[in-house]
C-alpha cells in the first residue's frame, strides 16, 4: 500500500468527490484556518485505528498539514499500521491551498 501526493487542483477534485479531509496540524493552527469539513487529528495522534473510527465507510482520505511535510509522515504512519483505505495527501499543504485562493474556514 502507498499514498499519492496531489497538487492543489487534484486535491480540490478529490475533495469534491467527497473524500474525507484529515488535518494533521495542531489545534491552534486548525482554529486559524482550515478546509471546510476537515477533521482535526494532530500528527501526534494519527493512527490507523483512529482513521477507522472517523471513517467507518472507508472513504478515500486526503491528508494535509501546513506545507506538506507532516501529511507525508502521517500517510507513512498509516501505511506502516496497515491502513487499507485509499490515501492521498496535499503536497503543498494548506499554504498552497490558500495561495490558490481556495476557500477556508477562518476565525479572521
C-alpha positions as CSV (number, residue, x, y, z in Angstrom):
1,X,0.0,0.0,0.0
2,X,1.2,3.5,-0.7
3,X,-0.2,7.1,-0.8
4,X,-0.3,9.6,-3.6
5,X,0.8,13.2,-3.3
6,X,-1.6,15.6,-5.2
7,X,-1.2,19.1,-6.4
8,X,-3.8,21.7,-5.3
9,X,-6.1,21.2,-8.3
10,X,-6.0,17.4,-7.9
11,X,-6.7,17.8,-4.2
12,X,-9.7,20.0,-4.8
13,X,-11.1,17.4,-7.2
14,X,-10.7,14.5,-4.8
15,X,-12.4,16.7,-2.1
16,X,-15.3,17.4,-4.5
17,X,-15.6,13.6,-4.9
18,X,-16.4,13.5,-1.1
19,X,-13.0,12.3,0.2
20,X,-12.6,12.7,3.9
21,X,-10.2,15.6,4.7
22,X,-7.8,14.9,7.6
23,X,-5.9,17.9,9.0
24,X,-2.8,16.7,10.9
25,X,-1.8,20.2,12.2
26,X,-2.2,21.3,15.8
27,X,-5.4,22.6,17.2
28,X,-4.2,26.3,17.3
29,X,-3.3,26.1,13.6
30,X,-6.6,24.5,12.8
31,X,-8.5,27.3,14.5
32,X,-6.7,29.9,12.5
33,X,-7.8,28.4,9.2
34,X,-8.9,25.0,7.9
35,X,-10.5,23.5,4.9
36,X,-14.3,23.2,5.4
37,X,-15.5,19.8,6.7
38,X,-11.9,18.7,7.6
39,X,-11.3,16.6,10.7
40,X,-8.5,17.5,13.0
41,X,-6.3,14.6,14.0
42,X,-2.9,16.0,15.0
43,X,0.1,14.1,13.8
44,X,1.0,13.0,17.3
45,X,-2.4,11.3,17.5
46,X,-2.7,9.8,14.0
47,X,-3.3,6.0,13.8
48,X,-5.0,3.5,11.6
49,X,-7.4,2.8,14.4
50,X,-8.3,6.5,14.7
51,X,-8.9,6.7,11.0
52,X,-11.2,3.6,11.1
53,X,-13.2,5.3,13.9
54,X,-13.7,8.6,12.0
55,X,-14.1,6.9,8.6
56,X,-16.3,3.8,9.1
57,X,-17.4,4.0,5.4
58,X,-13.8,3.7,4.3
59,X,-14.0,6.7,2.0
60,X,-10.8,8.0,0.3
61,X,-8.9,10.2,2.7
62,X,-6.8,13.2,1.9
63,X,-4.4,14.4,4.5
64,X,-2.9,17.8,4.8
65,X,-0.8,20.0,7.1
66,X,0.7,23.4,6.7
67,X,3.2,22.8,4.0
68,X,3.1,19.1,3.1
69,X,5.8,17.6,5.5
70,X,3.6,16.3,8.3
71,X,1.0,15.0,5.9
72,X,3.6,12.7,4.3
73,X,4.7,11.5,7.7
74,X,1.1,10.8,8.7
75,X,0.5,8.9,5.5
76,X,3.6,6.8,6.1
77,X,2.4,6.0,9.7
78,X,-1.0,4.8,8.4
79,X,0.7,2.6,5.8
80,X,3.1,1.2,8.4
81,X,0.0,0.4,10.5
82,X,-1.6,-1.5,7.6
83,X,-4.4,1.0,7.0
84,X,-6.2,-0.4,4.0
85,X,-8.1,2.7,2.7
86,X,-7.0,4.9,-0.2
87,X,-4.7,7.6,1.0
88,X,-3.9,11.0,-0.7
89,X,-2.1,14.0,0.6
90,X,-1.9,17.6,-0.4
91,X,1.7,18.1,-1.5
92,X,1.7,21.9,-0.8
93,X,-0.4,21.8,2.3
94,X,-2.9,24.4,3.4
95,X,-0.4,27.1,2.4
96,X,-0.7,26.1,-1.2
97,X,-4.5,25.8,-0.9
98,X,-4.7,29.4,0.4
99,X,-2.2,30.6,-2.2
100,X,-4.5,29.1,-4.8
101,X,-7.3,31.2,-3.4
102,X,-9.4,28.2,-2.4
103,X,-11.9,28.6,0.5
104,X,-11.0,28.1,4.1
105,X,-12.9,28.4,7.3
106,X,-11.1,31.2,9.2
107,X,-11.5,33.0,12.5
108,X,-10.4,36.2,10.8
